[in-house]
Amino acid sequence: MDLREQAVEEIQTIPKKVASARRTIPYSEVTAQVQAVHLEPDSKLFAQMLDEISRHSDEEGCGMLSAVVIHKGDDYLPGPGFFTLGRKLRRETSDKLLFHSAELLARVHNAFAR
């Protein structure tokens, strides 16, 4: 397993724990917990990893797992990549707050808090 794969595995466990507690977590707190590679909260690599994790969780019927990873102190929403992926997955994303709430509460929290 290479370092990128190891980092994806590390990252994946963090939002799963957060979702099972029906909570959210800032990007910076996720990246601070990753040991395999150094990631900045706003890095393209981190965004790609979250995208990959969300695609996988959505394919498993659990919604976009990255819904629990949000901006701290700004708008408390995920970044633009989350909404781009939502559109690619044929979700209605024109109302960002409504889409995030539905994905977070109706899909992700319910799937992982079982």
MIDOGU-294807 format. One record per atom (N, C-alpha, C): residue in three letters; x negated, y negated, z negated. Coordinates in pm, 1 decimal, decimal comma, padded with zeros to 6 digits. Atoms other than C-alpha are relative to their C-alpha. Last residue first. Layout:
% residues N
    r         X         Y         Z
  ALA         X         Y         Z
...
END
This chain:
% residues 114
    r         X         Y         Z
  ARG  -00079,7  -00122,1   00024,4
  ARG   02714,7  -00277,8  -01275,3
  ARG  -00061,4   00083,7  -00109,9
  ALA  -00039,3  -00000,8   00140,6
  ALA   02531,3  -00610,1  -01310,5
  ALA   00082,8   00123,0  -00035,1
  PHE   00112,6  -00037,0   00087,0
  PHE   02343,1  -00559,4  -00982,4
  PHE   00035,8   00003,2  -00148,3
  ALA   00069,7  -00122,2  -00043,3
  ALA   02635,6  -00545,7  -00740,3
  ALA  -00106,2   00044,2  -00100,9
  ASN  -00085,0  -00116,9   00018,3
  ASN   02859,0  -00794,0  -00923,2
  ASN  -00069,8   00129,7   00037,5
  HIS  -00017,6  -00026,3   00143,8
  HIS   02580,0  -01048,0  -00958,2
  HIS   00085,3   00124,7  -00021,4
  VAL   00124,6  -00037,9   00065,1
  VAL   02487,8  -01012,0  -00591,2
  VAL   00018,5   00030,6  -00148,9
  ARG   00076,3  -00110,7  -00056,6
  ARG   02826,1  -01006,2  -00419,7
  ARG  -00116,2   00042,3  -00090,3
  ALA  -00083,7  -00108,3  -00051,5
  ALA   03105,0  -01212,3  -00567,1
  ALA  -00080,8   00118,9   00048,9
  LEU  -00094,9  -00056,1   00096,2
  LEU   02895,0  -01432,3  -00792,4
  LEU   00073,5   00122,8   00052,8
  LEU   00057,1  -00023,1   00132,2
  LEU   02583,2  -01512,2  -00592,9
  LEU   00096,8   00074,5  -00090,4
  GLU   00106,0  -00100,7  -00013,7
  GLU   02714,3  -01473,4  -00237,9
  GLU  -00053,6   00038,9  -00137,7
  ALA  -00060,4  -00126,8  -00041,0
  ALA   03040,1  -01652,8  -00315,8
  ALA  -00105,7   00110,3   00006,9
  SER  -00082,0  -00052,0   00110,2
  SER   02869,4  -01928,6  -00511,9
  SER   00058,7   00136,5   00034,3
  HIS   00090,4  -00049,3   00104,9
  HIS   02603,8  -01975,3  -00243,9
  HIS   00078,6   00060,2  -00115,1
  PHE   00066,9  -00121,3  -00046,6
  PHE   02864,8  -01996,7   00032,6
  PHE  -00090,1   00057,6  -00108,4
  LEU  -00098,5  -00108,0  -00004,2
  LEU   03079,0  -02243,7  -00161,6
  LEU  -00064,5   00131,9   00043,4
  LEU  -00035,2  -00032,8   00137,9
  LEU   02783,2  -02465,7  -00244,8
  LEU   00097,8   00117,2  -00005,2
  LYS   00110,7  -00068,7   00067,2
  LYS   02647,9  -02455,6   00110,0
  LYS   00035,5   00043,3  -00141,7
  ASP  -00009,2   00058,0   00134,3
  ASP   02978,5  -02539,5   00280,8
  ASP  -00102,4   00075,2  -00085,8
  SER  -00013,6   00145,4  -00018,5
  SER   02888,5  -02466,8   00645,1
  SER   00015,0  -00074,2  -00133,1
  THR   00090,0   00074,7   00087,6
  THR   02751,3  -02123,0   00551,2
  THR   00018,7  -00151,7   00007,3
  GLU  -00042,1   00139,6  -00017,3
  GLU   03009,2  -01880,3   00690,8
  GLU  -00078,3  -00083,8  -00100,1
  ARG  -00074,7   00056,9   00111,0
  ARG   02824,3  -01547,5   00693,4
  ARG   00037,6  -00144,4   00036,7
  ARG  -00139,3   00031,3  -00037,2
  ARG   02724,4  -01374,5   01016,7
  ARG   00087,1  -00043,7  -00118,3
  LEU  -00077,4  -00114,9   00048,1
  LEU   02402,5  -01218,5   00883,6
  LEU   00150,4  -00021,6   00017,4
  LYS   00043,2  -00115,7  -00079,3
  LYS   02206,1  -01466,1   01095,2
  LYS   00077,6   00125,5  -00037,9
  ARG  -00059,1   00014,8  -00133,9
  ARG   02411,9  -01745,4   00935,6
  ARG  -00037,3   00119,1   00088,6
  GLY  -00144,8  -00020,3   00011,7
  GLY   02320,3  -01619,1   00588,9
  GLY   00069,9  -00010,7   00134,5
  LEU  -00022,1  -00144,1   00001,2
  LEU   01955,3  -01597,0   00693,5
  LEU   00148,6   00031,6  -00011,2
  THR   00030,6  -00046,7  -00135,6
  THR   01960,2  -01965,3   00783,4
  THR   00023,5   00149,8   00010,1
  PHE  -00117,9   00031,2  -00079,7
  PHE   02132,4  -02041,8   00452,2
  PHE  -00019,3   00040,2   00146,0
  PHE  -00111,9  -00081,1   00048,8
  PHE   01863,0  -01865,3   00251,7
  PHE   00123,8  -00020,2   00087,3
  GLY   00012,7  -00133,8  -00057,5
  GLY   01588,9  -02021,7   00463,3
  GLY   00112,1   00093,4  -00041,7
  PRO  -00064,5  -00009,8  -00130,8
  PRO   01716,4  -02369,5   00370,0
  PRO  -00007,9   00138,7   00063,7
  GLY   00052,5   00082,8  -00107,6
  GLY   01621,2  -02329,2   00003,8
  GLY   00069,4   00025,6   00132,8
  PRO   00114,4  -00055,7  -00072,2
  PRO   01835,3  -02176,6  -00269,4
  PRO  -00044,1  -00096,3   00110,3
  LEU  -00037,6  -00089,5  -00108,3
  LEU   02060,7  -02405,4  -00471,2
  LEU  -00126,4   00063,5   00057,5
  TYR  -00028,8  -00131,7   00057,2
  TYR   02011,5  -02576,4  -00806,7
  TYR   00055,8   00098,2   00103,6
  ASP  -00141,0  -00027,2  -00028,0
  ASP   02029,0  -02915,9  -00632,0
  ASP   00045,7   00133,8  -00056,2
  ASP  -00041,0   00077,4  -00116,4
  ASP   01704,8  -03061,2  -00760,8
  ASP   00149,4   00019,9   00022,3
  GLY  -00018,9   00141,6   00023,7
  GLY   01619,3  -02956,1  -01114,7
  GLY   00042,0  -00083,2   00117,7
  LYS  -00008,7   00042,0   00140,1
  LYS   01474,8  -02616,1  -01028,7
  LYS   00016,9  -00151,9  -00004,2
  HIS   00081,5   00118,4   00031,4
  HIS   01549,4  -02493,3  -00677,8
  HIS   00021,0  -00037,2  -00146,4
  ILE  -00050,1   00134,8  -00030,7
  ILE   01703,7  -02146,1  -00669,9
  ILE  -00103,9  -00109,0  -00026,2
  VAL   00121,5   00081,7   00003,0
  VAL   01634,5  -01772,2  -00664,1
  VAL   00033,6  -00139,5   00051,5
  VAL   00029,5   00033,6   00139,6
  VAL   01954,2  -01581,9  -00755,7
  VAL  -00122,7  -00089,9  -00013,8
  ALA  -00098,2   00098,3   00047,9
  ALA   02080,8  -01589,8  -00396,7
  ALA  -00029,4  -00042,5  -00143,2
  SER   00067,0   00128,5   00025,4
  SER   01756,8  -01409,6  -00303,2
  SER   00097,0  -00110,0  -00040,9
  LEU   00058,2   00005,5   00134,4
  LEU   01944,7  -01082,1  -00345,9
  LEU  -00066,4  -00133,8  -00031,2
  MET   00132,5   00059,0  -00018,0
  MET   02154,7  -01137,3  -00033,6
  MET  -00062,7  -00026,3  -00136,4
  GLY   00009,8   00143,1  -00025,3
  GLY   02450,8  -00907,8  -00083,7
  GLY  -00145,7  -00043,7   00010,4
  CYS   00011,2   00073,7   00126,8
  CYS   02451,6  -00565,0  -00247,6
  CYS  -00007,1  -00151,5   00018,0
  GLY  -00132,0   00039,5   00046,2
  GLY   02577,5  -00357,3   00045,2
  GLY   00000,4  -00079,7  -00128,6
  GLU  -00045,4  -00097,7   00099,1
  GLU   02249,3  -00172,2   00103,2
  GLU   00136,0  -00036,1  -00059,2
  GLU  -00022,9  -00126,0  -00071,5
  GLU   02192,5  -00371,8   00422,4
  GLU   00051,3   00108,8  -00094,1
  ASP  -00126,6   00016,7  -00071,7
  ASP   02234,5  -00686,3   00211,1
  ASP   00035,1   00125,8   00077,7
  SER  -00108,7  -00013,0   00097,8
  SER   01964,2  -00569,2  -00030,0
  SER   00136,2  -00014,8   00067,3
  HIS  -00007,1  -00137,7   00050,7
  HIS   01725,3  -00508,1   00260,9
  HIS   00116,5   00017,1  -00098,2
  ARG  -00050,5  -00084,0  -00110,1
  ARG   01794,3  -00838,4   00435,4
  ARG   00020,1   00143,8  -00049,2
  SER  -00143,3   00025,1  -00016,6
  SER   01755,9  -01019,5   00103,4
  SER   00060,7   00083,2   00111,8
  ILE  -00069,0  -00058,3   00115,4
  ILE   01417,9  -00861,3   00029,1
  ILE   00151,0  -00016,3   00014,3
  GLU   00008,7  -00145,9  -00013,5
  GLU   01287,5  -00942,4   00377,7
  GLU   00077,9   00070,2  -00111,8
  ASP  -00085,4  -00033,9  -00114,2
  ASP   01405,8  -01304,0   00350,0
  ASP   00005,9   00151,8   00016,9
  LEU  -00137,2   00008,3   00049,8
  LEU   01247,4  -01332,3   00005,6
  LEU   00099,9   00037,2   00108,5
  MET  -00019,6  -00114,0   00090,3
  MET   00918,4  -01208,5   00151,6
  MET   00142,5   00000,8  -00055,9
  GLN  -00013,1  -00120,7  -00082,3
  GLN   00938,0  -01452,2   00442,1
  GLN   00026,2   00123,1  -00086,2
  ALA  -00131,1   00006,6  -00065,9
  ALA   01003,9  -01742,2   00202,5
  ALA   00023,9   00124,4   00085,5
  PHE  -00099,5  -00031,2   00103,2
  PHE   00704,0  -01638,5  -00008,2
  PHE   00140,2  -00000,3   00060,1
  LEU   00012,4  -00142,2   00031,9
  LEU   00483,7  -01633,6   00303,2
  LEU   00103,8   00042,6  -00104,1
  LYS  -00067,6  -00074,1  -00106,2
  LYS   00611,8  -01974,8   00418,4
  LYS  -00003,1   00150,4  -00029,5
  SER   00080,6  -00055,3  -00109,4
  SER   00506,0  -02126,9   00089,1
  SER   00085,2   00078,5   00099,7
  ASP  -00050,0   00049,8  -00128,6
  ASP   00736,8  -02347,4  -00119,7
  ASP  -00077,5   00055,0   00120,0
  PRO  -00145,5  -00008,4  -00011,1
  PRO   00700,0  -02162,3  -00450,0
  PRO   00055,5  -00043,9   00135,1
  GLU  -00057,1   00128,8   00038,1
  GLU   00325,8  -02114,2  -00394,5
  GLU   00150,8   00009,5   00018,9
  LEU  -00104,9   00058,5  -00083,9
  LEU   00207,0  -01755,8  -00389,1
  LEU   00040,3  -00135,6  -00056,0
  HIS  -00039,2   00133,0   00046,1
  HIS  -00113,4  -01597,6  -00521,0
  HIS   00101,0  -00056,8   00099,2
  VAL   00053,1   00109,3  -00081,0
  VAL  -00120,6  -01228,1  -00443,2
  VAL   00041,9  -00132,3  -00062,6
  ALA   00070,2  -00055,3  -00116,3
  ALA  -00068,0  -00901,3  -00631,6
  ALA  -00067,2  -00106,4   00085,6
  GLN   00140,5  -00028,7   00027,4
  GLN   00018,8  -01055,0  -00971,4
  GLN  -00079,4   00035,5   00125,9
  VAL   00058,6  -00090,3  -00099,4
  VAL   00357,1  -01219,4  -00908,8
  VAL  -00150,0   00013,4  -00023,8
  GLN   00003,3  -00136,9   00050,3
  GLN   00511,5  -01365,7  -01225,2
  GLN  -00066,8   00099,4   00095,1
  ALA   00090,2  -00006,0   00116,1
  ALA   00432,7  -01731,4  -01149,9
  ALA  -00015,1   00142,1  -00053,3
  THR   00138,2  -00006,0  -00048,4
  THR   00591,1  -01689,1  -00805,0
  THR  -00099,8   00009,5  -00114,9
  VAL   00023,3  -00127,1  -00069,9
  VAL   00926,6  -01601,0  -00961,6
  VAL  -00146,2   00009,1   00040,4
  GLU   00009,1  -00105,7   00101,2
  GLU   00917,4  -01884,0  -01214,0
  GLU  -00021,2   00136,4   00063,3
  SER   00129,2   00008,1   00069,3
  SER   00835,0  -02137,6  -00941,8
  SER  -00016,3   00108,2  -00106,5
  TYR   00107,2  -00053,5  -00084,8
  TYR   01127,8  -02027,9  -00725,1
  TYR  -00131,9   00005,5  -00075,6
  PRO   00065,6   00090,7  -00095,2
  PRO   01368,5  -02103,5  -01009,5
  PRO  -00111,1   00071,3   00079,4
  ILE   00138,4   00025,4   00036,8
  ILE   01573,5  -01819,8  -01162,9
  ILE  -00061,1  -00095,7   00102,5
  THR   00080,7   00045,2  -00112,1
  THR   01947,8  -01745,7  -01167,4
  THR  -00141,1  -00028,7  -00051,4
  ARG   00068,9   00127,7   00015,8
  ARG   02161,8  -01546,6  -01411,2
  ARG  -00063,5  -00041,0   00132,1
  ARG  -00089,8   00102,6  -00055,0
  ARG   02415,0  -01264,3  -01409,0
  ARG  -00056,3  -00140,3  -00019,5
  ALA  -00038,7   00083,1   00114,8
  ALA   02191,0  -01047,3  -01633,5
  ALA   00095,4  -00112,2   00040,9
  SER  -00068,2  -00090,7   00093,2
  SER   02176,6  -00781,1  -01359,9
  SER   00043,3  -00072,9  -00126,0
  ALA  -00137,4  -00024,6  -00045,2
  ALA   02101,5  -01061,1  -01113,5
  ALA   00075,1   00090,4  -00096,7
  VAL  -00074,7   00125,7   00017,4
  VAL   01794,5  -01172,4  -01310,3
  VAL   00146,3   00020,4   00038,7
  LYS  -00021,5   00017,2   00144,3
  LYS   01663,9  -00816,8  -01334,8
  LYS   00085,3  -00122,8  -00028,1
  LYS  -00091,6  -00106,9   00041,3
  LYS   01715,0  -00764,7  -00960,6
  LYS   00031,3  -00010,8  -00149,3
  PRO  -00140,1   00038,9  -00018,9
  PRO   01565,8  -01108,6  -00892,3
  PRO   00099,6   00109,9  -00035,7
  ILE  -00035,9   00119,7   00077,7
  ILE   01238,9  -01002,4  -01061,2
  ILE   00144,7  -00042,2   00024,9
  THR  -00046,6  -00037,7   00133,3
  THR   01211,8  -00645,3  -00929,3
  THR   00048,6  -00121,4  -00080,3
  GLN  -00132,1  -00062,3  -00004,8
  GLN   01199,0  -00760,2  -00567,3
  GLN   00052,8   00034,6  -00139,3
  ILE  -00101,9   00104,9  -00011,4
  ILE   00906,1  -00994,3  -00629,5
  ILE   00139,1   00060,3  -00008,3
  GLU  -00001,5   00078,3   00124,5
  GLU   00683,9  -00713,4  -00753,8
  GLU   00113,2  -00101,9   00003,3
  GLU  -00056,0  -00086,8   00104,1
  GLU   00776,9  -00487,2  -00461,7
  GLU   00010,0  -00073,5  -00133,6
  VAL  -00143,9  -00012,0  -00028,8
  VAL   00717,9  -00771,2  -00215,9
  VAL   00066,9   00086,8  -00105,4
  ALA  -00064,4   00125,0   00043,0
  ALA   00381,9  -00842,2  -00381,6
  ALA   00150,2   00005,4   00024,0
  GLN  -00001,2  -00001,8   00146,1
  GLN   00275,6  -00478,1  -00345,0
  GLN   00069,8  -00125,1  -00054,1
  GLU  -00104,0  -00095,4   00039,9
  GLU   00373,8  -00482,1   00020,6
  GLU   00013,1   00006,0  -00151,2
  ARG  -00129,8   00060,8  -00035,0
  ARG   00166,0  -00797,6   00071,4
  ARG   00114,5   00090,3  -00043,2
  LEU  -00035,8   00101,5   00100,1
  LEU  -00128,3  -00650,5  -00119,9
  LEU   00134,0  -00065,6   00028,9
  ASP   00080,9   00121,8  -00004,2
  ASP  -00144,5  -00337,8   00096,5
  ASP   00052,6  -00103,3  -00100,8
  MET  -00085,0   00117,4   00000,0
  MET   00000,0   00000,0   00000,0
  MET  -00089,9  -00124,1   00000,0
END
